[in-house]
Amino acid sequence: GKLPFSVEQSRAEQSRSRERTMLTMSNLNQVVVGSPTTTTGNPTNTSEGPVEFQVVILSGGTGSRMFPLTEEIAKPMLPIANKPMISYQLEMLQRVGFTEVIVIAQESAAADLQPVVSEATKGKVNVDWHLLPEAMGTAEALLRIKSKLKTDFILISGDLIVSEGFLYDMIDKHRAHDALVTTLLAPKTEEEIAQSKEPKFRNEYGLMDYIGVADDQRLLYFTAAADIEDEMKVSKRLLSRYPNFTIHTDYQDAHFYIFSKFVLRILEMKHETLLSMKGEVIPFLVSNQFRRKYRDMEKRPLHTAYSMTSAKVDIDDSLRCFAYPLRKGLYCARANTIKAYVQMNLDMATRGSVYPPLEPAHQNNFIHPLAEISARTQVGADCVVGQGTKIGDKCSIKKSVIGKHCIIEDGVKIINSVIMNHVTISAGSTIHGAVICNNVYMKAACSVKDSQIGVSYTVPEKADIKNDALCRESDD
């Protein structure tokens, strides 16, 4: 997972390098984020003041990788443990005290999405909507709201669920480094590390990245495996400044960034070629940190926290990119594939999850009090059963999420699956490792394994479906 990158360096040079990058953190004890609320163990701001960081949630993607789930359900509306995906980012922001957020979403999804967001925030967060008439790159979408961005800002992917425990420290380090961008890096799971070594998984959806990080967390190299042909190339200019750093393959970009407002000027300059944040913008910023063309553009004054340091500071090094590796034990996952989406549902259905379901805890699972479950049925640990759902005799439910107002007839087995709302599963059927969307009608004695069934699809009696994705024909 780590490839050392070394060049001989004298002790004197090492000392100067450490001195240049050491920063004084003792005075960083406040984060101004609207009207903060107290969070145990984290610094809080108790005084009134201007908002220091704005927040943008990017929920404008079409979710093309999530077919057939997103054929008729906007991706931010996809349920995770019976709560819409976008509610998790909003809950995280509320926990750390943000009271304002800009949400970028598809215009076609607005009618369904806006009431859901209103219900999720309950007036505690003021949402400024920007609706996109068509699909576009994440950097393109960000430029559409440049007039709304008055400060440095936090950019969050709309399919991310992450524990909030890191954010104060990440903000402090971003300010102390006076960074152009600070990128959250999430450690890969053991399964992801194993998969990334297999050629068929190596480049799938950016699963494999080469990320170069120095001891001071300077982000020095950022390239997807798909963009490397025969060899990695590292510039002499970079090595002259950082002769020693580590190339990681055990981290992945969490799609959570803190940006200097100045980055908008670069995006405007390169708007024809920088379309995607992860694929193009971050690699571009990282690779251009020490180039005079962009360095000389940067005329903003040093951040107060940065100017306070007693260490020697290279004022010519003004475009600084940093990494923030998430410490182990904090949850971080993206629903950017079907497999990841299912796993995220199962994670949130686990007792002690970072964002528990709305259904009340019942022994070792979560069952709504208005759900009707036969006494002769077993609902195992780490399951969620939604309001108004009826489950018949001799059913077995294991590690699954079942939505609202579903009808599960006698003898049904559901394992490691996500069942959305208003689904009917007839007697004797078996569901394993599947996603069943809203209003699906499954006739008797069906078997669905490792498959996805789209909205309002009717599964014929005794159907045997494996490794498939089905949706109803379009009315067009």
Solvent accessible surface area in square Angstrom, and as a share of the most:
residue,aa,sasa,rsa
1,G,53,0.51
2,K,124,0.53
3,L,86,0.43
4,P,112,0.71
5,F,56,0.23
6,S,82,0.53
7,V,70,0.40
8,E,170,0.76
9,Q,33,0.14
10,S,58,0.38
11,R,215,0.78
12,A,58,0.45
13,E,74,0.33
14,Q,66,0.29
15,S,55,0.36
16,R,137,0.50
17,S,23,0.15
18,R,143,0.52
19,E,68,0.30
20,R,62,0.23
21,T,32,0.19
22,M,128,0.57
23,L,36,0.18
24,T,50,0.29
25,M,70,0.31
26,S,93,0.60
27,N,93,0.47
28,L,21,0.10
29,N,98,0.50
30,Q,76,0.34
31,V,0,0.00
32,V,28,0.16
33,V,2,0.01
34,G,20,0.20
35,S,69,0.44
36,P,28,0.18
37,T,75,0.44
38,T,120,0.69
39,T,22,0.13
40,T,135,0.78
41,G,80,0.77
42,N,36,0.19
43,P,44,0.28
44,T,32,0.19
45,N,8,0.04
46,T,127,0.74
47,S,64,0.41
48,E,169,0.76
49,G,38,0.36
50,P,117,0.74
51,V,50,0.29
52,E,43,0.19
53,F,3,0.01
54,Q,37,0.17
55,V,2,0.01
56,V,0,0.00
57,I,0,0.00
58,L,22,0.11
59,S,7,0.05
60,G,10,0.09
61,G,48,0.46
62,T,73,0.43
63,G,10,0.09
64,S,91,0.59
65,R,118,0.43
66,M,1,0.00
67,F,89,0.37
68,P,0,0.00
69,L,0,0.00
70,T,23,0.13
71,E,100,0.45
72,E,89,0.40
73,I,19,0.10
74,A,32,0.25
75,K,32,0.14
76,P,8,0.05
77,M,44,0.20
78,L,0,0.00
79,P,22,0.14
80,I,0,0.00
81,A,0,0.00
82,N,26,0.14
83,K,13,0.05
84,P,33,0.21
85,M,0,0.00
86,I,0,0.00
87,S,12,0.08
88,Y,2,0.01
89,Q,3,0.01
90,L,1,0.00
91,E,48,0.21
92,M,3,0.01
93,L,0,0.00
94,Q,44,0.19
95,R,75,0.27
96,V,2,0.01
97,G,2,0.02
98,F,7,0.03
99,T,39,0.22
100,E,98,0.44
101,V,4,0.02
102,I,10,0.05
103,V,0,0.00
104,I,0,0.00
105,A,0,0.00
106,Q,23,0.10
107,E,97,0.43
108,S,106,0.69
109,A,10,0.07
110,A,11,0.08
111,A,85,0.66
112,D,91,0.47
113,L,0,0.00
114,Q,62,0.28
115,P,81,0.51
116,V,36,0.20
117,V,3,0.01
118,S,70,0.45
119,E,113,0.51
120,A,33,0.26
121,T,5,0.03
122,K,136,0.58
123,G,73,0.70
124,K,136,0.58
125,V,8,0.04
126,N,95,0.49
127,V,29,0.16
128,D,59,0.30
129,W,55,0.19
130,H,41,0.18
131,L,54,0.27
132,L,1,0.01
133,P,87,0.55
134,E,104,0.47
135,A,63,0.49
136,M,43,0.19
137,G,20,0.19
138,T,55,0.32
139,A,1,0.00
140,E,63,0.28
141,A,3,0.02
142,L,0,0.00
143,L,30,0.15
144,R,117,0.43
145,I,1,0.00
146,K,92,0.39
147,S,83,0.53
148,K,61,0.26
149,L,1,0.01
150,K,143,0.61
151,T,38,0.22
152,D,38,0.20
153,F,0,0.00
154,I,0,0.00
155,L,2,0.01
156,I,1,0.00
157,S,17,0.11
158,G,7,0.06
159,D,6,0.03
160,L,1,0.01
161,I,1,0.01
162,V,4,0.03
163,S,8,0.05
164,E,29,0.13
165,G,24,0.23
166,F,1,0.00
167,L,2,0.01
168,Y,7,0.03
169,D,56,0.29
170,M,0,0.00
171,I,2,0.01
172,D,12,0.06
173,K,65,0.28
174,H,4,0.02
175,R,20,0.07
176,A,1,0.00
177,H,23,0.10
178,D,8,0.04
179,A,2,0.01
180,L,1,0.00
181,V,0,0.00
182,T,3,0.02
183,T,0,0.00
184,L,0,0.00
185,L,0,0.00
186,A,4,0.03
187,P,40,0.25
188,K,14,0.06
189,T,79,0.46
190,E,155,0.70
191,E,99,0.44
192,E,45,0.20
193,I,50,0.25
194,A,56,0.43
195,Q,33,0.15
196,S,4,0.03
197,K,142,0.60
198,E,71,0.32
199,P,121,0.76
200,K,156,0.66
201,F,52,0.22
202,R,84,0.31
203,N,74,0.38
204,E,77,0.34
205,Y,91,0.34
206,G,27,0.26
207,L,28,0.14
208,M,15,0.07
209,D,1,0.00
210,Y,22,0.08
211,I,0,0.00
212,G,0,0.00
213,V,9,0.05
214,A,6,0.04
215,D,142,0.74
216,D,31,0.16
217,Q,62,0.28
218,R,5,0.02
219,L,0,0.00
220,L,5,0.03
221,Y,26,0.10
222,F,8,0.04
223,T,30,0.17
224,A,21,0.17
225,A,7,0.05
226,A,66,0.51
227,D,99,0.51
228,I,35,0.18
229,E,164,0.74
230,D,138,0.71
231,E,117,0.52
232,M,55,0.24
233,K,156,0.66
234,V,30,0.17
235,S,49,0.32
236,K,179,0.76
237,R,89,0.32
238,L,15,0.07
239,L,37,0.18
240,S,85,0.55
241,R,60,0.22
242,Y,13,0.05
243,P,17,0.11
244,N,60,0.31
245,F,10,0.04
246,T,36,0.21
247,I,1,0.01
248,H,16,0.07
249,T,21,0.12
250,D,29,0.15
251,Y,39,0.15
252,Q,42,0.19
253,D,9,0.05
254,A,3,0.02
255,H,36,0.16
256,F,0,0.00
257,Y,4,0.01
258,I,0,0.00
259,F,0,0.00
260,S,1,0.01
261,K,82,0.35
262,F,15,0.06
263,V,0,0.00
264,L,10,0.05
265,R,116,0.42
266,I,1,0.01
267,L,1,0.01
268,E,71,0.32
269,M,88,0.39
270,K,57,0.24
271,H,97,0.43
272,E,138,0.62
273,T,84,0.49
274,L,11,0.06
275,L,68,0.34
276,S,40,0.26
277,M,5,0.02
278,K,30,0.13
279,G,39,0.38
280,E,65,0.29
281,V,0,0.00
282,I,0,0.00
283,P,31,0.20
284,F,35,0.15
285,L,5,0.02
286,V,6,0.03
287,S,63,0.41
288,N,7,0.04
289,Q,2,0.01
290,F,20,0.08
291,R,112,0.41
292,R,153,0.56
293,K,126,0.53
294,Y,10,0.04
295,R,36,0.13
296,D,62,0.32
297,M,34,0.15
298,E,17,0.08
299,K,158,0.67
300,R,75,0.27
301,P,116,0.73
302,L,68,0.34
303,H,53,0.24
304,T,95,0.55
305,A,3,0.02
306,Y,14,0.05
307,S,68,0.44
308,M,77,0.34
309,T,16,0.09
310,S,112,0.72
311,A,22,0.17
312,K,147,0.62
313,V,39,0.22
314,D,40,0.21
315,I,126,0.64
316,D,77,0.40
317,D,11,0.06
318,S,15,0.09
319,L,3,0.01
320,R,9,0.03
321,C,0,0.00
322,F,9,0.04
323,A,5,0.04
324,Y,20,0.08
325,P,35,0.22
326,L,6,0.03
327,R,141,0.51
328,K,175,0.74
329,G,84,0.81
330,L,39,0.20
331,Y,50,0.19
332,C,29,0.17
333,A,31,0.24
334,R,49,0.18
335,A,0,0.00
336,N,27,0.14
337,T,27,0.16
338,I,30,0.15
339,K,122,0.51
340,A,29,0.23
341,Y,0,0.00
342,V,20,0.12
343,Q,94,0.42
344,M,2,0.01
345,N,1,0.00
346,L,27,0.13
347,D,37,0.19
348,M,1,0.01
349,A,0,0.00
350,T,54,0.31
351,R,110,0.40
352,G,80,0.77
353,S,19,0.12
354,V,38,0.22
355,Y,1,0.00
356,P,65,0.41
357,P,11,0.07
358,L,142,0.71
359,E,9,0.04
360,P,67,0.42
361,A,59,0.46
362,H,91,0.40
363,Q,151,0.67
364,N,72,0.37
365,N,4,0.02
366,F,9,0.04
367,I,27,0.14
368,H,40,0.18
369,P,100,0.63
370,L,109,0.54
371,A,16,0.12
372,E,103,0.46
373,I,52,0.27
374,S,24,0.16
375,A,110,0.85
376,R,148,0.54
377,T,16,0.09
378,Q,130,0.58
379,V,28,0.16
380,G,25,0.24
381,A,38,0.30
382,D,26,0.13
383,C,0,0.00
384,V,0,0.00
385,V,0,0.00
386,G,0,0.00
387,Q,61,0.27
388,G,20,0.20
389,T,0,0.00
390,K,103,0.44
391,I,7,0.03
392,G,19,0.18
393,D,49,0.25
394,K,134,0.57
395,C,4,0.02
396,S,23,0.15
397,I,1,0.00
398,K,108,0.46
399,K,100,0.42
400,S,0,0.00
401,V,2,0.01
402,I,0,0.00
403,G,0,0.00
404,K,85,0.36
405,H,84,0.37
406,C,0,0.00
407,I,85,0.43
408,I,2,0.01
409,E,70,0.31
410,D,75,0.39
411,G,30,0.29
412,V,0,0.00
413,K,107,0.45
414,I,0,0.00
415,I,44,0.22
416,N,51,0.26
417,S,0,0.00
418,V,2,0.01
419,I,0,0.00
420,M,2,0.01
421,N,47,0.24
422,H,99,0.44
423,V,0,0.00
424,T,31,0.18
425,I,0,0.00
426,S,9,0.06
427,A,41,0.32
428,G,44,0.43
429,S,0,0.00
430,T,48,0.28
431,I,0,0.00
432,H,63,0.28
433,G,20,0.19
434,A,0,0.00
435,V,0,0.00
436,I,0,0.00
437,C,0,0.00
438,N,38,0.20
439,N,77,0.39
440,V,1,0.01
441,Y,96,0.36
442,M,0,0.00
443,K,80,0.34
444,A,35,0.27
445,A,46,0.36
446,C,3,0.02
447,S,40,0.26
448,V,0,0.00
449,K,90,0.38
450,D,64,0.33
451,S,0,0.00
452,Q,27,0.12
453,I,0,0.00
454,G,0,0.00
455,V,17,0.10
456,S,37,0.24
457,Y,49,0.18
458,T,68,0.40
459,V,0,0.00
460,P,78,0.49
461,E,102,0.46
462,K,147,0.62
463,A,16,0.13
464,D,97,0.50
465,I,18,0.09
466,K,124,0.53
467,N,121,0.62
468,D,63,0.33
469,A,35,0.27
470,L,40,0.20
471,C,44,0.26
472,R,104,0.38
473,E,159,0.71
474,S,85,0.55
475,D,138,0.72
476,D,171,0.89
